[in-house]
Amino acid sequence: MNFTFVTLFPNLIEFYFRDSILKKALTEKIISIDFYNPRDFSKDRHSKVDDTLCGGGAGQLMFPQPLFDTLDAIKEKYEDAYIIFPLASAKPFNQSDAIRLSTKKNIVLVSGRYEGIDERVIETYANEVFSIGDYILTGGELPSLVISDAISRNIDGVLGNKESLSDESYNQLATNKKNLLEAPSFTKPINFRNLTVPSELLKGNHDKIRGLKNKMSLCKTKYYRP
């Protein structure tokens, strides 16, 4: 899978791929990344990419020309480019989306800045739009990273043990196993500052362990997702 990031600030994204699981995935060529900066496509003599809002309003908006030319260049390079715009006003991004999108070959994530992007760009190029939450950020780079990370870990070979995906909260939802959040997890030491691990987890009876985890999942789901 290749991720193409359209951003005015490539350094805000590139650093995230320098360590840990995603670095390994890059090294092993399971995923690849590249960057396009709309300023490089601006026809303004000062490489300007933003202008005032039609009808008035505070702030500036990314205007069409640099983004149209950027995305045209990307689509010329990747005929199967699947273009995603992270937007605060879009539908929520979830694990089902991450799993579904992990089968794509070329995903393009367009990061807005200022007050956002001229709607004509989105209407012309977007295959999908997503929000990562009901709050406003200073730009689309963080949402682009969140989406690419969530997609990447569902690609075969990115995680060391793909079975670790199976019991995660939203994979249970995505695969229709059960509408439960993941049960709490524990490790050693068994007793730490008088806080102990549930004894049933230590007895080796896997049926009872599954039953306990199911009960804990029910309690967690009722509390956080009533």
trRosetta pair geometry for C-beta under 8 A, 3 or more apart (Angstrom, degrees):
i j d omega theta_ij theta_ji phi_ij phi_ji
1 30 7.5 7 29 146 84 64
1 31 5.1 -22 71 -115 88 81
1 32 7.6 -174 96 28 45 67
1 102 7.3 -80 -66 -159 154 55
1 104 6.6 74 -129 88 107 70
1 105 6.3 -147 -115 -146 59 30
1 106 7.6 -179 -161 -74 61 31
1 107 6.8 9 -178 5 107 104
1 151 7.5 -147 155 136 162 114
1 152 7.3 -156 75 -107 138 68
1 155 5.7 -111 1 -104 132 149
2 31 7.2 148 -93 -168 31 63
2 32 4.7 -22 -110 69 81 97
2 33 7.2 165 -162 -85 65 27
2 34 7.0 1 -176 8 110 98
2 78 7.2 -147 81 -101 134 142
2 105 6.9 19 23 154 88 63
2 106 5.0 -5 65 -111 103 73
2 107 7.4 176 90 30 54 62
3 31 6.6 15 -4 -179 102 112
3 32 7.3 -176 27 90 66 47
3 33 4.9 -17 69 -109 95 78
3 34 7.8 169 91 27 53 56
3 107 5.5 -19 -111 72 67 95
3 108 7.9 147 -165 -94 51 29
3 109 6.6 -2 -169 3 98 111
3 148 5.0 53 -129 -132 155 126
3 152 7.9 -46 -40 -70 135 106
4 33 7.5 156 -88 -161 32 54
4 34 5.3 -16 -113 69 77 87
4 35 7.4 168 -162 -87 62 22
4 36 6.4 24 176 -3 105 107
4 74 5.8 144 136 -141 160 126
4 78 7.0 -152 -22 5 144 149
4 81 7.1 -35 33 -132 139 111
4 106 6.8 20 -7 -174 111 90
4 107 7.2 -175 27 94 73 45
4 108 4.5 -21 71 -108 106 76
4 109 7.3 168 84 23 54 65
5 10 6.8 129 95 -121 121 76
5 13 5.1 -164 -179 113 171 170
5 33 6.8 11 -6 -169 106 102
5 34 7.5 -172 26 93 72 39
5 35 5.2 -22 68 -109 93 73
5 36 7.4 179 89 29 46 67
5 108 7.9 175 -80 -157 21 56
5 109 5.5 -18 -112 66 66 97
5 111 6.8 17 -174 -13 90 114
5 141 7.9 53 -171 -127 127 76
5 144 5.9 99 -129 158 102 145
5 148 7.8 -45 -76 -50 105 151
6 35 7.9 147 -91 -161 27 57
6 36 5.0 -23 -106 72 73 100
6 37 7.9 156 -158 -93 56 22
6 38 6.6 60 -179 -47 98 93
6 67 7.4 83 166 -133 143 84
6 70 5.8 106 -136 143 122 137
6 71 7.1 -16 -86 -74 156 80
6 74 7.4 -75 -69 -46 114 150
6 108 6.5 37 -17 179 108 98
6 109 6.9 -165 25 92 77 46
6 110 4.4 -9 61 -115 124 68
6 111 6.4 -175 89 21 65 71
7 10 5.7 142 79 -75 112 52
7 12 7.0 -126 162 53 146 108
7 13 6.1 138 20 -10 165 132
7 35 6.6 -58 42 -151 96 101
7 36 7.9 112 23 71 55 54
7 37 6.8 -42 83 -103 51 66
7 111 4.2 24 -100 43 90 130
7 139 7.9 82 -145 160 100 128
7 140 7.4 -143 -105 78 94 94
7 141 5.7 71 -133 -91 138 95
7 144 7.2 -125 -68 33 123 165
8 37 6.1 85 -120 -150 37 89
8 38 6.4 -44 -76 39 80 97
8 39 6.3 84 -128 -25 85 108
8 49 6.9 -158 -91 53 122 157
8 111 7.4 -121 14 93 72 109
8 113 5.5 -33 20 -19 135 151
8 139 7.9 -110 44 -144 105 142
9 12 4.4 41 123 -2 113 117
9 13 7.6 126 105 -7 74 87
9 111 7.8 -83 44 103 85 146
9 113 7.9 111 -5 -81 107 135
9 139 7.2 51 29 132 128 168
9 141 6.2 -53 74 -67 109 146
10 13 6.0 -71 -163 44 45 102
10 14 5.5 41 153 -28 84 114
10 35 4.2 47 -119 -163 125 158
10 37 6.4 -76 -34 -69 109 104
11 14 5.7 -50 -124 34 35 111
11 15 6.5 41 178 -28 64 102
12 15 7.4 -57 -163 19 16 107
12 139 7.7 54 104 85 169 139
12 141 4.4 10 112 175 130 161
13 16 6.2 -57 -172 19 44 114
13 17 7.8 24 147 -9 70 105
13 33 7.9 -161 135 -179 113 141
13 35 7.3 156 70 -99 128 117
13 111 7.8 -150 -54 -35 131 151
13 141 5.5 -131 -60 -157 94 102
13 144 6.5 -35 -106 96 128 122
13 145 6.0 -162 -127 -73 82 101
14 17 6.3 -69 -168 35 43 105
14 18 7.5 56 142 -43 69 99
14 33 7.5 166 -113 116 69 141
14 35 7.1 -45 -66 -50 106 141
15 18 5.6 -41 -164 -1 48 123
16 22 6.9 13 133 70 80 154
16 145 5.5 109 -5 -139 175 126
16 149 7.7 -84 156 -69 134 113
17 22 4.9 -97 -126 126 68 119
17 23 6.0 135 166 -79 57 63
17 26 5.8 82 175 -38 114 145
17 33 6.0 -135 -54 5 170 153
18 23 5.8 14 157 -88 18 120
19 22 7.7 45 76 55 44 87
19 23 5.2 -30 -136 -21 2 136
20 23 5.9 109 52 16 39 103
20 24 7.3 -76 135 -4 33 100
21 24 5.7 -59 -153 36 32 112
21 25 6.3 32 151 -20 67 106
21 152 7.9 139 121 123 109 121
21 153 7.1 32 132 -98 148 93
21 158 6.4 66 166 167 108 84
21 159 6.8 -5 -149 -98 135 55
22 25 5.3 -48 -144 36 38 115
22 26 6.4 42 153 -20 65 101
22 31 7.2 -47 -153 59 78 139
22 149 7.0 -71 -67 -114 134 79
22 152 6.1 30 -106 138 96 162
22 158 7.7 6 -97 -159 54 109
23 26 5.7 -54 -153 35 32 112
23 27 6.3 32 151 -20 66 107
24 27 5.6 -53 -145 36 32 112
24 28 6.1 16 160 -4 66 111
25 28 6.1 -62 -140 48 27 100
25 30 4.4 -80 -160 61 80 115
25 31 4.7 28 141 21 115 104
25 152 6.3 126 103 -177 174 118
25 155 7.5 89 -147 76 135 125
25 157 7.3 123 -122 115 87 89
25 158 4.7 8 -95 -124 130 83
26 29 7.3 26 179 -77 33 35
26 30 7.7 -75 -57 46 21 75
26 31 6.0 -51 -80 77 60 84
26 32 6.8 103 -133 -105 76 45
26 33 7.0 -41 -107 4 118 101
28 157 7.0 -138 116 156 139 121
29 32 6.7 7 -144 -62 66 98
30 155 6.2 142 160 120 110 126
30 156 7.9 -142 -151 89 120 57
30 157 4.7 -159 -114 100 138 121
30 158 5.7 -175 122 -76 148 73
31 152 5.7 -25 -61 -128 157 107
31 155 6.6 120 -63 63 103 162
31 158 7.0 37 -22 -96 115 114
36 40 7.3 -117 -171 48 67 126
36 41 7.8 20 173 -24 104 123
36 70 5.1 135 144 -163 129 106
36 73 7.0 160 -134 84 142 120
36 74 6.1 -95 -25 -67 160 111
37 40 4.8 91 77 -8 90 104
37 41 8.0 173 98 0 56 85
37 70 7.9 -130 93 -115 21 130
38 41 5.7 -67 -158 43 48 105
38 42 6.6 68 145 -49 75 91
38 49 5.1 92 113 -127 118 140
38 62 7.2 48 100 -160 168 123
38 66 3.9 84 176 141 99 118
38 67 5.5 -20 -119 -74 131 63
38 70 5.0 -69 -102 -44 71 147
39 42 5.5 -32 -150 -1 41 120
39 47 4.5 45 -170 170 93 115
39 49 5.7 -86 -83 -40 67 125
39 66 6.9 7 -79 -153 24 146
40 47 7.7 10 -70 -141 25 118
40 70 7.8 99 66 -97 89 99
41 65 7.8 -165 128 136 96 75
41 66 4.7 129 86 -152 95 70
41 67 7.9 145 81 -55 135 18
41 69 4.1 178 176 95 127 118
41 70 4.7 -151 10 -61 157 77
41 73 7.1 -144 -96 -6 134 137
42 47 4.6 118 63 -152 133 50
42 48 6.0 170 -175 60 147 41
42 49 5.4 -105 -80 -75 130 77
42 65 7.0 89 -130 103 57 107
42 66 4.3 -19 -79 -88 73 119
43 65 6.1 -71 18 151 108 141
43 66 7.7 -156 2 -74 68 74
43 69 7.9 120 -34 -21 98 158
44 47 6.1 -164 78 -57 92 6
44 48 3.9 -48 97 38 161 92
44 49 7.8 -144 27 -56 131 42
48 51 7.5 76 148 -63 121 81
49 62 5.6 -12 146 -137 95 84
49 63 6.9 -169 174 36 45 78
49 66 4.8 -58 -122 32 93 159
49 67 7.8 95 -162 -39 106 84
50 60 4.0 67 157 146 123 126
50 61 6.2 158 -152 75 84 26
50 62 5.4 -52 -94 -90 78 46
50 63 6.5 146 -131 -10 24 85
50 113 7.5 -87 -72 91 130 100
50 114 5.1 118 -126 -35 144 162
51 60 6.3 147 69 -157 10 95
51 61 6.5 -36 65 60 62 76
51 63 4.7 33 15 -50 112 128
52 60 6.3 -63 -84 -113 39 69
52 61 7.5 34 154 18 13 90
53 56 6.4 -1 88 115 100 10
53 57 4.2 -27 68 54 149 110
53 59 7.1 50 -27 79 118 74
53 60 7.6 -165 -36 -133 77 26
53 61 5.4 93 -86 -16 77 123
53 115 6.7 -39 -64 76 121 154
57 115 7.4 117 125 -155 119 168
58 115 7.4 149 99 -83 67 135
59 114 5.7 148 173 175 107 87
59 115 3.8 124 113 -50 135 117
60 114 4.4 -70 80 -161 83 144
60 115 6.2 168 72 8 33 100
61 114 6.1 -161 -94 106 23 128
61 115 5.1 -55 -81 68 73 103
61 116 6.0 -18 -132 70 87 69
61 117 7.0 124 -176 -131 87 11
61 118 5.8 103 144 -64 119 70
62 66 7.4 -92 -175 62 96 114
62 67 6.3 78 144 -38 118 129
62 112 6.2 -142 9 -143 136 79
62 113 6.3 93 -55 52 118 78
62 114 6.2 156 -40 39 76 120
62 116 7.0 -109 20 121 94 35
62 117 4.7 -28 61 -111 115 64
62 118 6.4 -116 91 -7 64 80
62 121 7.5 -35 106 7 105 158
63 66 7.2 84 76 17 74 93
63 67 7.9 -176 97 9 38 104
63 118 5.6 55 -136 -34 38 135
64 67 6.1 -91 -157 52 38 100
64 68 5.2 33 164 -27 85 114
64 118 4.9 -76 -57 72 78 148
64 120 5.5 -25 -91 82 129 118
64 121 5.4 -174 -119 -61 74 95
65 68 5.8 -56 -139 35 25 111
65 69 6.3 16 167 -11 63 109
66 69 6.1 -63 -149 42 28 106
66 70 6.1 31 154 -23 65 110
67 70 5.4 -50 -140 36 34 115
67 71 6.1 25 163 -12 67 108
67 110 7.3 66 -149 -155 116 132
67 117 6.7 77 -69 -150 170 117
67 118 7.6 -179 39 41 139 101
67 121 4.6 11 105 -131 139 142
67 125 7.9 -131 148 10 103 152
68 71 6.3 -63 -146 42 23 102
68 72 6.2 27 155 -22 62 110
68 121 6.6 -122 -61 -111 72 89
68 124 7.2 3 -110 91 92 154
68 125 8.0 -166 -112 -44 56 128
69 72 5.6 -51 -142 35 30 115
69 73 6.5 33 156 -21 62 104
70 73 5.9 -61 -158 34 28 110
70 74 6.6 23 150 -16 65 107
71 74 5.4 -49 -145 36 39 113
71 75 6.2 37 156 -17 68 105
71 83 6.6 36 -144 -114 119 149
71 108 7.4 113 -127 151 87 157
71 110 7.4 -15 -81 -88 114 132
71 121 7.6 141 -2 -163 145 96
71 125 4.9 -27 169 -123 161 153
72 75 5.9 -57 -146 40 29 108
72 76 6.4 34 152 -23 63 105
73 76 5.6 -52 -149 32 31 114
73 77 6.6 25 153 -14 63 106
74 77 5.8 -60 -152 40 33 107
74 78 6.1 -23 167 33 72 102
74 81 5.5 100 137 -110 99 162
74 83 7.8 110 101 -89 137 110
74 108 5.7 86 156 -107 151 143
75 78 6.7 -71 -123 69 28 68
75 79 7.0 60 -179 -115 65 35
75 81 5.2 -112 -99 34 62 135
77 81 7.8 69 73 -54 78 124
78 81 4.1 101 98 -60 110 91
78 106 4.1 -166 -172 170 141 165
78 108 7.5 170 68 -52 141 112
80 104 7.7 -180 142 -166 109 85
80 105 5.5 39 98 59 137 117
80 106 5.3 121 89 34 85 114
81 106 5.0 -67 -99 116 52 120
81 107 7.9 119 -160 -121 60 13
81 108 5.0 25 -173 -21 107 124
82 101 7.5 -171 114 -143 147 95
82 104 4.9 -74 18 -150 149 146
82 106 6.4 141 12 89 78 65
82 107 5.2 -35 70 -108 99 62
82 108 6.7 171 76 19 42 79
82 127 5.0 -71 -164 43 70 163
82 128 7.7 14 168 12 96 101
83 108 4.4 -22 -107 70 68 116
83 110 6.6 27 -172 -22 96 116
83 125 5.0 -55 107 154 161 94
83 126 5.9 -119 106 -118 101 34
83 127 5.1 126 52 1 65 94
84 107 6.4 1 2 -173 118 97
84 108 6.7 163 23 82 69 57
84 109 5.3 -20 72 -104 101 65
84 110 7.1 -178 87 15 47 80
84 126 7.2 62 -127 -147 25 81
84 127 6.6 -50 -69 60 60 92
84 128 5.3 -14 -112 72 84 88
84 129 7.1 152 -162 -98 63 33
84 130 6.4 -3 -172 9 112 107
84 147 6.6 -153 123 149 150 159
85 90 7.4 157 95 -58 86 148
85 110 5.0 -28 -101 62 74 110
85 112 7.3 50 -164 -34 98 107
85 117 7.0 -107 -148 43 132 148
85 122 5.4 -59 6 -121 171 97
85 125 7.9 103 -45 91 115 97
85 126 5.0 -58 3 -105 115 116
85 128 7.8 -168 30 99 67 46
85 129 4.8 -22 69 -111 93 87
85 130 7.8 160 83 25 48 62
85 140 7.6 -63 -168 -137 63 153
86 90 7.4 -133 -161 28 35 140
86 93 7.9 -35 -117 -35 88 138
86 109 6.8 27 -18 -166 102 98
86 110 7.7 -169 19 72 71 60
86 111 6.9 4 42 -107 113 59
86 112 7.5 -138 75 13 78 94
86 129 7.6 147 -105 -162 13 67
86 130 5.8 -37 -111 74 62 82
86 131 7.2 108 -166 -104 70 35
86 132 6.7 -7 -150 -16 117 100
86 140 4.6 149 67 -152 111 102
86 143 3.4 146 -172 115 156 136
86 144 5.7 -124 -8 -58 136 65
86 147 6.5 -150 -76 -19 114 136
87 90 4.1 101 67 -24 100 109
87 112 7.4 56 -97 3 72 139
87 116 7.5 53 -130 -140 92 118
87 122 7.4 39 -63 -121 142 144
87 129 4.9 -6 19 -176 121 116
87 130 7.2 130 33 66 70 30
87 131 6.1 -60 86 -74 57 81
87 140 7.9 -19 -73 -104 44 118
88 131 5.7 68 -151 -123 25 112
88 134 7.7 89 -171 -136 87 38
88 135 7.4 -111 -135 85 112 29
88 136 5.5 -1 -104 -101 156 68
88 137 7.6 179 -74 18 110 76
89 131 6.9 176 46 -70 12 128
90 129 3.8 -141 -115 130 138 98
90 130 5.2 -152 109 -134 137 4
90 131 4.4 169 63 -32 78 85
91 129 7.1 109 24 91 79 78
91 130 6.5 -52 74 -119 71 55
91 131 6.6 -179 82 19 19 93
92 130 7.2 25 167 -162 18 81
92 131 5.6 -52 -95 72 46 91
92 132 7.7 87 -149 -121 67 19
92 133 7.7 56 -125 -80 95 35
93 97 5.4 -103 -155 64 69 150
93 98 7.5 79 169 -50 97 86
93 130 3.8 55 -66 -178 103 130
93 131 6.6 -164 -9 70 85 36
93 132 5.5 -24 37 -90 120 63
93 143 7.9 138 4 -164 147 98
93 146 7.5 125 85 116 147 112
93 147 5.9 -88 -157 -100 162 96
93 150 7.4 136 146 58 120 158
94 97 5.4 107 57 8 58 100
94 98 7.4 -110 116 -4 37 92
94 170 6.3 -150 179 -165 89 137
94 173 7.7 -66 164 99 126 136
94 174 7.7 177 131 -78 100 100
95 98 5.2 -49 -147 34 41 115
95 99 6.3 41 155 -18 70 102
95 150 7.2 -126 -109 -173 58 119
95 168 7.7 180 -127 109 151 116
95 169 7.9 176 -34 92 153 74
95 170 3.2 148 -11 128 145 120
95 171 5.9 -116 165 -65 145 49
95 173 6.4 111 57 65 124 106
95 174 4.7 -109 112 -45 103 128
96 99 5.9 -53 -149 36 30 109
96 100 6.2 28 154 -16 64 110
96 170 7.6 -110 -27 165 65 103
96 173 7.0 -85 -47 113 100 96
96 174 4.3 178 -83 -119 68 94
97 100 5.7 -58 -144 41 30 110
97 101 5.9 20 162 -12 67 114
97 128 7.9 170 -149 157 122 157
97 130 6.8 131 161 -104 166 137
98 101 6.2 -62 -141 43 23 104
98 102 6.5 38 155 -39 60 103
98 147 7.6 -159 -96 -157 87 58
98 150 4.0 -94 -109 141 136 102
98 151 5.1 -143 -151 -81 74 52
98 153 7.8 0 167 56 131 87
98 154 5.5 137 140 -9 94 142
98 174 8.0 -77 56 -91 88 156
99 102 5.8 -48 -154 14 29 118
99 154 5.1 -143 -104 -159 55 156
99 171 7.5 116 -65 -118 131 78
99 174 5.2 124 2 171 146 149
100 103 6.8 -60 179 19 39 106
101 104 5.4 -27 -170 1 63 118
101 107 6.5 61 176 -95 112 139
101 151 4.9 -63 98 -118 111 120
102 151 5.1 177 -79 -169 74 74
102 152 7.7 170 -116 -81 98 12
102 154 3.9 -113 -65 97 158 108
102 155 5.0 -156 -165 -68 105 69
104 107 5.3 91 100 -60 138 94
107 148 7.3 171 97 -105 133 85
107 151 6.8 9 7 127 170 171
109 140 7.6 -169 158 144 92 114
109 144 3.9 128 144 -139 136 103
109 147 6.2 161 -111 74 135 129
109 148 6.3 -88 -24 -53 153 108
110 117 7.3 30 137 -68 121 163
110 121 7.9 -159 161 142 158 121
110 125 7.7 81 -34 105 155 132
110 140 6.9 9 115 111 50 159
110 144 7.8 -172 52 -91 18 124
111 139 5.8 41 169 160 108 97
111 140 3.2 -173 -145 81 63 101
111 141 4.8 40 -140 -65 152 57
111 143 7.6 156 -114 59 85 91
111 144 5.1 -67 -72 -25 102 139
112 116 4.8 3 173 -144 148 48
112 117 4.5 -112 -108 -31 114 98
112 139 6.6 -162 91 -154 53 62
112 140 4.5 89 30 -26 63 124
113 138 7.7 10 -139 148 73 69
113 139 4.7 -5 -101 -116 75 104
113 140 7.2 -98 -54 10 56 87
117 121 5.2 -84 161 62 115 132
117 122 6.1 121 98 -44 119 100
118 121 5.2 93 74 -5 84 102
118 122 7.9 -168 98 -1 48 86
119 122 5.5 -57 -155 39 47 111
119 123 6.0 42 152 -18 77 108
120 123 5.8 -53 -138 41 32 109
120 124 6.0 30 161 -19 65 112
121 124 6.0 -64 -148 38 24 108
121 125 6.1 -24 172 19 63 116
122 125 6.9 -82 -133 52 19 81
122 126 4.8 11 -171 -25 66 129
122 129 6.7 30 -163 -80 118 131
123 126 7.1 -18 -80 23 14 105
126 129 5.4 1 -170 -53 145 92
130 143 7.4 175 96 176 95 120
130 147 6.4 121 76 -97 146 132
131 134 7.3 51 150 -72 137 50
131 143 7.7 -69 -149 -131 36 140
132 142 7.8 -121 51 119 153 89
132 143 4.7 -166 -4 -122 126 92
132 146 5.0 62 -117 87 152 155
132 147 7.1 -121 -73 -52 115 86
137 140 7.5 131 83 -80 120 31
137 142 5.6 -125 -165 45 162 127
137 143 6.9 -179 33 -27 148 99
139 142 7.3 113 81 6 75 85
140 143 5.4 -60 -159 50 64 111
140 144 5.6 70 143 -30 85 104
141 144 5.6 -57 -148 36 30 114
141 145 6.4 30 155 -19 65 104
142 145 5.6 -53 -149 35 33 111
142 146 6.4 36 153 -21 66 103
143 146 5.4 -51 -144 35 35 114
143 147 6.2 32 159 -17 68 106
144 147 6.0 -55 -146 38 29 108
144 148 6.2 22 158 -14 64 111
145 148 5.9 -59 -141 41 28 106
145 149 6.0 30 159 -21 65 109
146 149 6.0 -58 -148 36 25 110
146 150 6.3 21 158 -16 63 110
147 150 6.0 -58 -147 38 28 109
147 151 6.3 24 156 -15 64 109
148 151 5.8 -56 -145 40 31 110
148 152 6.0 37 156 -28 66 109
149 152 5.7 -54 -144 31 28 113
149 153 6.7 21 164 -17 63 105
150 153 6.6 -57 -150 31 26 104
150 154 7.4 15 154 -10 57 110
151 154 6.2 -76 -166 38 35 107
151 155 7.2 42 145 -35 70 101
152 155 5.7 -50 -161 13 41 116
152 158 5.3 163 157 -140 79 160
153 158 5.5 -140 -119 107 36 132
153 159 5.7 58 -160 -51 81 107
153 165 7.3 161 141 -92 97 110
154 158 7.6 13 38 42 21 135
154 165 6.8 106 -108 -128 70 148
155 158 4.8 78 69 -20 89 123
156 162 6.8 -15 -126 -87 63 144
159 162 5.6 128 74 -89 112 52
159 164 5.9 -133 166 52 142 118
159 165 6.7 162 33 -44 162 100
160 164 7.9 47 65 0 75 135
161 164 5.0 91 90 -20 94 102
162 165 5.8 -27 -179 9 61 115
163 166 5.4 -31 -165 1 57 120
164 167 7.8 -71 -166 37 37 87
164 168 7.5 52 146 -44 64 106
165 168 5.8 -54 -162 6 43 120
165 171 5.3 140 163 -90 79 162
166 171 6.3 -137 -144 121 19 143
166 175 8.0 -26 -145 19 66 159
167 171 7.3 36 50 70 8 121
167 172 7.1 24 -153 -58 37 105
167 182 6.0 96 143 -125 80 103
167 183 7.9 -42 168 25 117 89
168 171 4.4 76 63 11 92 112
168 172 7.1 -157 85 -15 45 83
168 182 5.6 -46 -152 -64 34 136
169 172 6.3 -71 -176 25 26 109
169 173 7.3 11 144 -8 64 105
169 180 7.7 -114 -141 118 68 53
169 181 4.4 -6 -132 -147 112 65
169 182 4.1 -90 -61 -11 73 91
170 173 5.0 -41 -153 35 53 115
170 174 6.0 55 147 -23 73 102
171 174 5.3 -51 -138 39 37 112
171 175 5.9 16 166 -3 70 110
171 177 8.0 28 122 9 71 124
172 175 6.6 -65 -138 48 22 93
172 177 4.7 -82 -150 56 73 113
172 178 5.6 -36 176 58 116 69
172 179 7.5 161 125 -104 104 17
172 180 5.9 -53 128 61 154 72
172 181 7.9 179 49 -110 136 15
172 182 7.2 167 -8 -69 129 70
173 176 7.6 22 179 -74 31 37
173 179 6.1 57 -106 -122 83 61
178 217 7.8 70 106 132 129 145
179 221 7.2 115 125 -156 72 148
180 214 7.5 -23 -173 -147 176 62
180 217 4.0 50 166 155 130 119
180 218 6.4 -50 -124 -73 122 49
180 220 7.7 84 -177 68 86 99
180 221 4.9 -95 -138 -49 63 144
181 217 6.0 -177 71 -155 57 77
181 220 4.8 -107 76 114 120 115
181 221 4.7 170 11 -79 92 78
181 224 6.2 22 -23 62 161 130
181 225 6.4 144 -38 9 116 126
182 185 7.8 -17 145 -34 112 102
182 217 6.7 -72 -171 -110 13 100
182 220 7.7 -48 76 93 40 157
183 212 7.9 96 -157 118 153 69
183 213 4.0 -124 -8 -160 168 79
183 214 7.4 -57 -66 -51 130 19
183 216 4.1 78 -143 88 101 115
183 217 4.5 -67 -67 -57 81 82
183 220 6.8 175 -116 2 42 140
184 216 5.6 -99 22 170 87 137
184 220 6.9 165 -36 -69 83 135
186 197 4.4 142 147 -123 153 104
186 198 7.2 171 -3 19 153 80
186 201 6.4 114 53 91 125 168
189 192 5.2 128 66 -63 101 92
190 196 6.3 11 153 -148 74 80
190 197 5.1 -87 -147 20 64 114
190 202 6.8 39 -124 -90 125 143
191 194 6.9 4 -174 -106 99 23
191 195 7.2 148 -157 70 53 40
191 196 5.0 -17 -101 -97 76 83
191 197 7.8 -103 -62 5 47 78
192 195 5.4 -30 73 60 74 92
196 199 7.6 10 141 -57 124 76
197 201 5.7 -88 155 62 109 129
197 202 6.5 108 101 -47 120 111
198 201 5.1 88 79 -5 88 106
198 212 6.4 168 131 176 148 143
199 202 5.7 -65 -162 33 48 111
199 203 6.9 50 150 -36 75 104
200 203 6.1 -52 -153 15 39 116
200 205 7.5 -69 -169 57 79 104
200 208 5.5 -124 -168 138 111 111
200 209 6.3 170 139 -92 94 58
200 212 4.7 151 98 -58 144 155
201 209 5.9 88 -114 -124 56 101
201 212 6.9 -122 -61 88 77 151
203 208 7.0 -11 72 75 124 137
203 209 7.9 -168 57 -59 84 96
205 208 4.1 36 104 23 115 114
205 209 6.4 160 88 -19 60 86
206 209 5.2 -50 -140 37 37 116
206 210 6.3 41 158 -21 67 101
207 210 5.9 -53 -152 34 29 110
207 211 6.5 30 149 -19 62 107
208 211 5.4 -51 -147 37 36 116
208 212 6.3 37 154 -20 67 103
209 212 5.8 -52 -147 35 31 110
209 213 6.3 29 154 -17 64 107
210 213 5.8 -56 -146 39 30 110
210 214 6.3 35 153 -23 64 106
211 214 5.6 -54 -150 33 30 114
211 215 6.6 29 153 -18 64 103
212 215 5.7 -54 -152 35 34 110
212 216 6.4 30 152 -16 67 106
213 216 5.6 -53 -145 39 34 110
213 217 6.2 40 152 -23 65 104
214 217 5.6 -51 -148 34 31 115
214 218 6.5 35 151 -21 63 102
215 218 5.6 -51 -152 32 33 114
215 219 6.5 31 152 -17 65 104
216 219 5.7 -52 -148 37 35 111
216 220 6.2 34 154 -19 66 107
217 220 5.8 -56 -145 39 30 110
217 221 6.0 28 157 -19 66 110
218 221 5.9 -59 -145 38 26 109
218 222 6.3 26 158 -18 64 108
219 222 5.9 -55 -147 36 28 110
219 223 6.4 23 156 -17 63 110
220 223 5.9 -61 -150 37 29 109
220 224 6.0 -7 167 10 68 114
221 224 6.6 -68 -130 53 24 87
221 225 5.2 -46 -163 55 66 103
222 225 7.7 -43 -70 65 10 60
222 226 5.8 43 -168 -101 50 73
223 226 7.4 -2 -137 -58 4 89
